[in-house]
């Protein structure tokens, strides 16, 4: 069985609550999150990633350690990743930045 191939992109780093943007500054549409990279802040933090908007269904909550424990967090998602049907929104609390790799 042949594996699926498709393009993979990165969001701009999200530093505060809002929509994830592509490298051209446009909101990311339907996408599959393949991996997550956070730069941790001085305190323990979290990012809640939702489908579409700040009231959309929660896709994943990423909890991060304080920077003194680890400077960054990388999460590789298995299989085809996590599907966001209508876009990607992040609620950021005590995280310096978060970047998503998506396809």
Buried (B, 14 or more C-beta within 10 A) or exposed (E): EEEEEEEEBBBBBBEEEEBBBBEEEEBBEEBBBBBBBBBBBEEBBBBBBBBBEEEBEEBBEBEBBBBEEEEEBEEEBEEEBBEBEBBBBBBBBBBBBBBBBBB
